[in-house]
Amino acid sequence: MGIKLFVGLGNPGSEYEQTRHNAGFWFIDALARELKVAPVPEKSYFGLAARAQFQGQTLWLLEPQTFMNLSGKSVAALARFFKIAPEEVLVAHDELDIVPGQVKLKQGGSHAGHNGLRDIHAQLGSPNYWRLRLGIGHPGAKDQVLSWVLKKPMAEHRDAIDECIQRSVRALPLLVAGDFTQAMMQIHTSKPPRPKPPRQEPPQQEPPAPAATPQG
């Protein structure tokens, strides 16, 4: 059972567009470019949605426009209409507990206080959807979290997040096929494997010098 609905979490409006809390939207934007589709407003699903064909499958891309705390309203509306099971849903979101430059794919578990996930849990009635946890780092103090997620990341962090997003987009064939073990291996790798050192050839022996021919 592969992914049929890709959701990115964020807040609508230009003032939030570049903030850390919108990392999920950034993922959907990159996926839409890869699939050559453009999400458009869909009132029935309370968000921006796009339909795409990939490897013979119909995929849906969704950016809820309900604000983060009501994300589940949008996700559940589309999932129920098209009879998409929670196990066929992937939700991309910002993750405080992971540093920029790292991303984790997991299924199920708690919402860990993330308000977007909390509402999706409630509206789907199940925690068994997949999450793409895009690391944004932690400000260090709990009382600074709200300000942190609603601010633009420094350029170095944004570049690191974008690299994770591109790596995740490249795993699309695996996610659609339901090959989550291989998808995790590809998505979680933050550095390419070190190249093997070149094989050392044994030194070639110099041929013996020819014996001197006696003169006479």
C-alpha positions in Angstrom: 0.0 0.0 0.0 1.7 3.1 -1.2 1.1 6.8 -0.7 -1.8 8.4 -2.6 -2.2 11.7 -0.8 0.8 14.0 -0.1 0.0 16.8 2.4 2.2 19.7 3.4 1.5 21.7 6.5 1.8 25.4 6.8 -0.1 28.7 7.3 -1.6 30.5 4.3 -0.7 34.1 3.5 2.5 35.9 2.2 3.5 36.8 5.7 4.0 33.1 6.6 5.4 31.9 3.3 9.0 31.8 4.2 8.7 30.9 7.9 9.9 27.6 9.4 6.4 26.4 10.1 5.7 26.3 6.4 8.4 23.7 5.6 5.6 21.3 4.7 4.3 23.7 2.0 7.9 23.9 0.6 7.9 20.1 0.2 4.6 20.1 -1.7 5.8 23.0 -3.9 8.9 21.0 -4.9 6.8 17.8 -5.5 4.4 19.8 -7.7 7.3 21.1 -9.8 8.6 17.5 -10.1 5.1 16.2 -11.2 4.5 19.3 -13.4 1.2 20.2 -11.7 0.0 23.4 -9.9 -2.1 23.2 -6.8 -5.2 25.4 -7.1 -7.9 26.4 -4.6 -10.4 23.7 -3.9 -13.2 24.8 -1.6 -14.4 21.3 -1.0 -11.1 20.4 0.5 -10.3 23.7 2.2 -7.0 24.0 0.6 -4.8 24.1 -2.5 -5.0 20.8 -4.3 -3.5 19.2 -7.4 -4.2 15.8 -9.1 -1.3 14.0 -10.8 -0.6 10.8 -12.6 2.6 8.9 -11.7 3.5 5.3 -12.6 -0.1 4.6 -13.4 -1.4 5.9 -10.1 -3.5 8.9 -9.3 -1.8 11.1 -6.7 -3.2 14.0 -4.8 -1.1 17.0 -3.5 -2.7 19.1 -0.8 -1.8 22.3 1.1 -4.5 23.0 3.7 -5.5 26.7 3.8 -7.2 26.4 7.2 -4.3 27.6 9.2 -2.1 25.0 11.0 -4.4 24.2 13.9 -7.2 23.1 11.7 -5.2 21.1 9.1 -7.2 17.9 9.7 -10.3 19.5 8.4 -8.7 19.8 5.0 -6.9 16.4 5.0 -10.0 14.4 6.1 -12.3 16.1 3.6 -10.1 15.0 0.6 -9.2 11.6 2.1 -12.8 10.6 2.8 -14.1 11.8 -0.6 -11.5 9.7 -2.5 -11.6 6.8 0.1 -7.9 7.2 0.8 -6.9 5.3 4.0 -4.7 6.9 6.7 -1.9 4.5 5.7 -1.9 6.0 2.2 -1.4 9.5 3.5 2.0 11.2 3.9 2.1 14.5 5.9 5.2 16.7 5.5 5.8 19.1 8.5 8.4 21.0 10.3 10.1 19.2 13.2 11.7 21.0 16.1 13.5 18.0 17.5 15.5 17.4 14.3 18.3 19.7 13.1 18.1 21.5 9.7 19.7 19.2 7.2 18.1 16.1 8.5 14.7 14.6 7.7 13.0 11.5 9.0 10.2 9.3 7.5 8.0 7.5 10.0 4.5 6.0 10.4 2.2 6.5 13.3 3.2 7.7 16.8 2.1 10.7 18.8 1.6 14.2 17.5 4.3 15.4 20.0 2.5 18.7 20.6 2.5 19.7 16.9 -0.9 21.4 16.5 -1.3 20.4 12.8 -0.7 16.8 13.5 -2.9 16.9 16.6 -5.9 18.0 14.4 -5.1 15.4 11.7 -5.1 12.7 14.4 -8.5 13.8 15.5 -10.1 14.3 12.1 -8.7 11.0 10.5 -9.5 9.1 13.7 -6.1 7.4 13.3 -2.4 8.1 13.9 -1.4 5.6 11.3 -0.6 8.1 8.5 3.0 8.6 7.4 5.0 11.7 8.4 7.9 13.4 6.7 9.6 15.2 9.5 11.6 18.1 8.1 14.1 19.3 10.7 14.0 23.0 11.5 16.0 22.8 14.8 15.0 24.1 18.3 15.6 27.6 19.6 16.7 26.1 23.0 13.9 27.4 25.2 10.3 26.4 25.2 9.0 29.9 25.5 10.9 30.8 22.2 9.3 28.1 20.1 6.4 30.1 18.8 8.6 33.0 17.7 11.1 30.5 16.2 8.6 28.6 14.0 7.0 31.8 12.7 10.3 33.3 11.6 12.3 32.9 8.4 15.3 30.5 8.9 18.8 31.8 8.3 20.1 31.1 4.7 22.3 28.2 5.8 19.4 26.5 7.4 17.0 27.1 4.5 19.5 25.6 2.1 19.9 22.5 4.4 16.1 22.1 4.6 15.8 22.5 0.8 18.4 19.8 0.3 16.4 17.4 2.5 13.2 18.3 0.5 15.0 17.4 -2.8 16.2 14.1 -1.4 12.7 13.3 -0.3 11.2 14.2 -3.7 13.7 11.8 -5.3 12.2 9.0 -3.2 8.7 9.5 -4.8 8.8 6.3 -6.8 9.5 4.3 -3.6 6.8 6.1 -1.6 4.2 5.5 -4.3 5.2 1.8 -4.6 5.0 1.3 -0.8 8.7 0.4 -0.5 9.1 2.4 2.7 12.3 0.6 3.8 14.2 1.7 0.7 12.5 5.1 0.9 13.8 5.6 4.5 17.3 4.6 3.4 17.3 7.2 0.6 15.6 10.0 2.6 17.6 9.6 5.8 21.0 9.6 4.1 22.3 13.1 4.7 25.7 12.5 3.1 26.6 10.5 0.1 28.6 7.3 1.0 32.3 7.8 1.1 34.0 6.6 -2.2 36.1 3.5 -1.8 39.8 4.3 -2.0 41.3 3.3 -5.4 42.7 -0.1 -5.6 46.4 -0.2 -5.2 48.0 -2.1 -7.9 51.1 -4.1 -6.9 54.3 -2.4 -8.1 55.6 -3.9 -11.3 58.9 -5.6 -11.2 61.5 -4.2 -13.5 62.6 -6.8 -16.1 66.2 -8.0 -15.4 68.8 -6.2 -17.5 70.0 -8.3 -20.5 73.4 -10.0 -19.9 76.3 -8.2 -21.6 77.4 -9.8 -24.9 81.1 -10.6 -24.9 83.0 -8.6 -27.5 85.5 -10.6 -29.6 
